Amino acid sequence: MRIKIQKSIVSSLLIAFILVLSTAALAQSRTAIEVASLGPQVGDLVPNFRLADQNGTLQTLESIAGPAGTMLLFHRSADW
């Protein structure tokens, strides 16, 4: 019985080791993303805009700006 338990532990460890190695190999094969090419960056000035919000009200950069400035957050959703 002790041999069966040891074999089970060894095979479990071997499977875990193989999974770790395969995950590491996948992580290394990813292509680096150049973040600067994705759009506006932190600190960039935003051009004036005029867009409707979720209620249909037109908003401009000036209309949403507060006394300390404005933070724009672009959220990408999968259910457009």
Kinemage of the C-alpha trace (Angstrom):
@kinemage 1
@onewidth
@group {chain A} dominant
@subgroup {mainchain}
@vectorlist {calphas} color= white
{ca met a 1} P 0.000 0.000 0.000
{ca arg a 2} L 2.828 2.362 0.846
{ca ile a 3} L 4.367 1.775 -2.600
{ca lys a 4} L 1.050 2.628 -4.290
{ca ile a 5} L 0.822 5.880 -2.342
{ca gln a 6} L 4.409 6.778 -3.209
{ca lys a 7} L 3.798 6.046 -6.898
{ca ser a 8} L 0.686 8.212 -6.766
{ca ile a 9} L 2.631 11.092 -5.196
{ca val a 10} L 5.470 10.748 -7.701
{ca ser a 11} L 3.095 10.698 -10.661
{ca ser a 12} L 1.204 13.733 -9.289
{ca leu a 13} L 4.447 15.648 -8.863
{ca leu a 14} L 5.537 14.693 -12.374
{ca ile a 15} L 2.260 15.933 -13.855
{ca ala a 16} L 2.549 19.197 -11.895
{ca phe a 17} L 6.128 19.656 -13.101
{ca ile a 18} L 5.099 19.097 -16.726
{ca leu a 19} L 2.278 21.624 -16.372
{ca val a 20} L 4.662 24.215 -14.928
{ca leu a 21} L 7.137 23.686 -17.756
{ca ser a 22} L 4.471 23.923 -20.453
{ca thr a 23} L 3.053 27.119 -18.912
{ca ala a 24} L 6.530 28.648 -18.791
{ca ala a 25} L 7.095 27.746 -22.444
{ca leu a 26} L 3.818 29.400 -23.454
{ca ala a 27} L 4.656 32.541 -21.487
{ca gln a 28} L 8.007 32.870 -23.238
{ca ser a 29} L 6.483 32.589 -26.712
{ca arg a 30} L 4.289 35.696 -26.326
{ca thr a 31} L 4.971 38.703 -28.493
{ca ala a 32} L 5.824 41.900 -26.653
{ca ile a 33} L 3.225 44.668 -26.946
{ca glu a 34} L 4.403 48.214 -27.624
{ca val a 35} L 2.062 50.109 -25.295
{ca ala a 36} L 2.853 53.504 -26.850
{ca ser a 37} L 1.263 52.348 -30.106
{ca leu a 38} L -2.098 51.567 -28.471
{ca gly a 39} L -3.428 55.114 -28.166
{ca pro a 40} L -3.246 58.032 -25.737
{ca gln a 41} L -0.807 57.557 -22.891
{ca val a 42} L -0.854 58.810 -19.310
{ca gly a 43} L -0.263 62.556 -19.335
{ca asp a 44} L -1.183 63.084 -23.016
{ca leu a 45} L -3.504 65.974 -23.807
{ca val a 46} L -6.915 64.926 -25.077
{ca pro a 47} L -8.400 66.820 -28.024
{ca asn a 48} L -11.741 68.530 -27.486
{ca phe a 49} L -14.637 66.200 -28.145
{ca arg a 50} L -18.410 66.169 -28.215
{ca leu a 51} L -20.001 62.778 -27.578
{ca ala a 52} L -23.306 61.446 -26.295
{ca asp a 53} L -23.250 59.634 -22.966
{ca gln a 54} L -25.330 56.561 -22.049
{ca asn a 55} L -28.386 58.808 -21.531
{ca gly a 56} L -28.009 60.613 -24.852
{ca thr a 57} L -26.769 63.884 -23.289
{ca leu a 58} L -23.929 65.512 -25.214
{ca gln a 59} L -20.752 65.789 -23.190
{ca thr a 60} L -17.613 67.771 -23.997
{ca leu a 61} L -14.200 67.788 -22.379
{ca glu a 62} L -15.115 71.106 -20.761
{ca ser a 63} L -18.437 69.792 -19.416
{ca ile a 64} L -16.865 66.853 -17.591
{ca ala a 65} L -13.768 68.675 -16.273
{ca gly a 66} L -13.567 69.251 -12.542
{ca pro a 67} L -11.482 71.755 -10.577
{ca ala a 68} L -8.552 69.332 -10.395
{ca gly a 69} L -8.785 68.254 -14.024
{ca thr a 70} L -10.230 65.203 -15.689
{ca met a 71} L -9.416 61.537 -15.756
{ca leu a 72} L -10.708 59.622 -18.755
{ca leu a 73} L -11.063 55.873 -18.515
{ca phe a 74} L -11.687 53.828 -21.644
{ca his a 75} L -13.189 50.464 -20.791
{ca arg a 76} L -13.332 47.819 -23.461
{ca ser a 77} L -16.249 45.450 -23.168
{ca ala a 78} L -17.022 42.214 -24.951
{ca asp a 79} L -20.765 42.900 -25.182
{ca trp a 80} L -20.896 45.891 -27.502
